[in-house]
Amino acid sequence: MSRTGFENLDELLATFVARLRQELGDLVVGVYLQGSFALGVGDEWSDVDFIVAVEEAVTDLAPLNQLHAELYERPTEWAKHLEGSYIPVSLLRGVDPDRTPVPFLDNGATHLELDPHCNSAVVRWILWRHGITLFGRAAASLVDPVSEDDLRREAWQALGEYLEWGAGLTEMSAWAQPYLVLTICRLLRTIERGDIATKAAAGTWAAKRLPSWDPLIARALRDRPDPWKRVHQPATRYATEQTHDFVRDVAETYAQLPAVPVQMTSPGNRRPAR
């Protein structure tokens, strides 16, 4: 049975799991899909978001770097869009307020770096409710239920980071501009509803919640096809200006709400970890 709906991706993931077990042996407790494919909306432009649960922290990254470099060269575009982390089961169990960095493979990368990207309440919520088990124990058996309060706290923190990141982008790529709009929509929905929604569902919700921004949000939803190509293309001046206005409006509106304070921490030019 296909796990993803794409035969060549299923084959790549089977190879990934087999190589992981070869390299790490009994350290591998489980391998899981989270993100878009776990939420049931993965398409040909989706990242392939994974989590590898390990018995203990992996400190020697050289064998895994070699593994990922080899996978990257396989004759399928999916091989260039694996994204995920290696997390010890003891750390994975409950939400980590410190967001401890763990070995992380970014989309398009071939080497792991220590990063908190996947060590989040969001990832645990998706794993617990929707995680797809590629190998090992069921994902839900490794993760405690995630509370609405944990999701809201994390979303408030992330909202501050994304608003600052967006305000600091004097230029935006044709990928970053709609990504920023829809990510803010997802965070606002989590803050209000205490759950996680797909970008499409969050965009539809936000367009009703913020009707003056309906055209900008609708355009971001239509810009889904071929994001990898648009990374290297500039957004239009109009779209960039509209997005800056959207960022300012959200910052002014939500900074006044009686909720967990938005703590601004500068991520520089790199998008925040979420």
CORKAGI-V731039 format. One record per backbone hydrogen bond with DSSP energy under -1.0 kcal/mol. CO is the residue of the C=O (numbers start at 0). NH is the residue of the N-H. Records with the same first field share a line. If there is no record, write none. Layout:
CO->NH ; NH
This chain:
5->9
6->10
7->11
8->12
9->13
10->14
11->15
12->16
13->17
14->18
15->19
16->20
17->21
18->22
19->23
20->24
23->26
24->27
26->54
28->136
29->52
30->133 ; 134
31->50
32->131
34->38
35->40
42->45
47->82
48->33
49->84
50->31
51->86
52->28 ; 29
53->88
60->64
61->65
62->66
63->67
64->68
65->69
66->70
67->71
70->73
73->75
75->78
76->79
77->80
80->47
82->49
83->104
84->51
86->53
87->91
88->92
92->143
95->98
101->114
102->85
103->112
104->83
105->108
112->103
114->101
115->118
117->119
119->123
120->124
121->125
122->126
123->127
124->128
125->129
126->130
131->32
134->30
137->140
138->141
146->150
147->151
148->152
149->153
150->154
151->155
152->156
153->157
154->158
155->159
156->160
157->161
158->162
159->163
160->164
161->165
162->166
163->167
165->168
167->169
171->234
172->176
174->178
175->179
176->180
177->181
178->182
179->183
180->184
181->185
182->186
183->187
184->188
185->189
186->190
187->191
188->192
189->193
197->201
198->202
199->203
200->204
201->205
202->206
203->207
204->208
205->209
209->212
210->213
212->216
213->217
214->218
215->219
216->220
217->221
218->222
225->229
228->231
229->232
232->173
235->239
236->240
237->241
238->242
239->243
240->244
241->245
242->246
243->247
244->248
245->249
246->250
247->251
248->252
249->253
250->254
253->256
256->258
266->269
